[in-house]
Amino acid sequence: MANDTSAVSDAASHHSLSDPFTPPADSSLWRKNFLLGAATASYQIEGAVNEDGRLPSIWDTFSATPGKVLAGDTGAVACDHYHRWEADVDMLAGLGLEGYRLSIAWPRVMDAAGAPNRKGLDFYKRLLNRLKEKDVTTFVTLYHWDLPQHLEDRGGWLNRDTAHRFADYADLMSRELAGTVDAWATLNEPWCSAYLGYGNGHHAPGLANERFATQAMHHLLLAHGLALPVLRGNDPASQKGIVANIGRGTANTDSAADRRAAHLFEVQHNAWILDPLLKGAYPQDLFELWPGTEPLVLDGDMQTISVPMDFLGINYYFRTNVASDGAHGFRDVPLEGVERTQMGWEVYPDGLRDLLIGFKGTYRNLPPIYITENGMASDDKVIDGRVDDTQRISFLKRHLAAVDGAIKAGVDIRGYFLWSLMDNFEWAFGYERRFGVVHVDYGTQKRTVKRSAELVAKFLKERKARV
């Protein structure tokens, strides 16, 4: 028996030398119950924005506003997934990916009065049923930023009523889709919705006021808290959680002022979301950074927001090096000579490991974690029918090693989703930035599997073959 084991580890180490992706033999990623999948979002891939009763979303409005999105791109067609979903599911399953994280377009499934839109609902039913037939674990995000425009017209996330409308939407979806969803995430990246949407205006709906950002965040988190018991009631067998994007902040020097700046960066990026969810209170340091921006919190809100979850989704991409701004905040100080992606983001895998280990120490009630997004953009080209995305392969290997490091340090991490299954509409950056492990030619909609996806598929096949 011992000889067999050494043969397996010899084979694994040989593979890791010849194969730039396969994890080392002692990696936790070889565990069969570690879920490896890919993620997408409705507005980024579906297209068909005016079909089958879909209503406009804030991203339809925002991307149609001149100057808001690079090259004037919109999600009107995107990857045409609404019409090509069957082939896309076949592609996902063909790669051996075990999980698929998708989002539902709220404007596709309900009308302005809150009545179900059957055609939109049927699309997701067909999609989820096919995924289950293929034995793919389904993670469904209810809100990946495409708020119905009619709700934004009534104040959007600045209006407390939107949180209650979200609970109605969660109720409809969990009644209609119960049994086809393994895990429900209420929101994707509330930091982006609140800060980029209402704080600095870089994302839809394009408002820019820090007071708006903290109020929008409160209503987003309230929406999450109101939806969780509804999801539990309608679909008890599924897991329920939320997805947060996290950022590593490091100090430019060892000065007390710069260390404080790095602390405030992480408060604003991480604790602003995780403290209310896991401690039932906003971090007071946030209001040192943004004085006078405290949201209006009603009795019972924080208890609603901090209801226990089954999992926490974590999205991680890069670190930010900061220095004191000389006042009560921080300023970015980009480092020279570091590896960056097409987005200009620094490649810093240690940040993921360090944050995860830090959260385990900070939050005693930290739920099991899934890495729900991790990946990078590169300017990928199809050459002779192939896409050799060498930087992405190295990026994924190093970030998966960081996840393994956090697992070995005692963090309960149960899976990892590549961002993204395919190139898509990258929000304010339009179609220029390519995050997919599958290349999309937007003119022809031809999909070409990149080398990174081939290597992930190879690893999954090897892992499955292990006794």
Buried (B, 14 or more C-beta within 10 A) or exposed (E): EEEEEEEBEEEBBEBBEEBBBBBBBEBBBBEEEBBBBBBBBBBBBBBBBEBEBBBBBBBBBBBBEEEBBBEEBBBEBBBBBBBBBEEBBEBBBEBBBBBBBBBBBBBBBBBEEEEBBEEBBEBBBEBBBBBBEBEBBBBBBBBBBBBBBBBBEEBBBBBBEBBBBBBBBBBBBBEBBBEBBBBBBBBBBBBBBBBBBBBBBBBBBBBEBBBBBBBBBBBBBBBBBBBBBBBBEBBEEBBBBBBBBBBBBBBBEEEEBBBBBBBBBBBBBBBBBBBBBBBBEBBEBBBEBBEEBBBEBEEEBBEBBBBEBBBBBBBBBBBBBBBBEEEBBBEEBEEEEEEBBBBEBBBBBBBBBBBBBBBBEBBEEBBBBBBBBBBBBBEBEEEEEBBEBEBBBBBBBBBBBBBBBBBEEEBBBBBBBBBBBBBBBBBBBBBEBBBBBBBBEBEEBEBBBBBBBBBBBBBBEBBEEEE
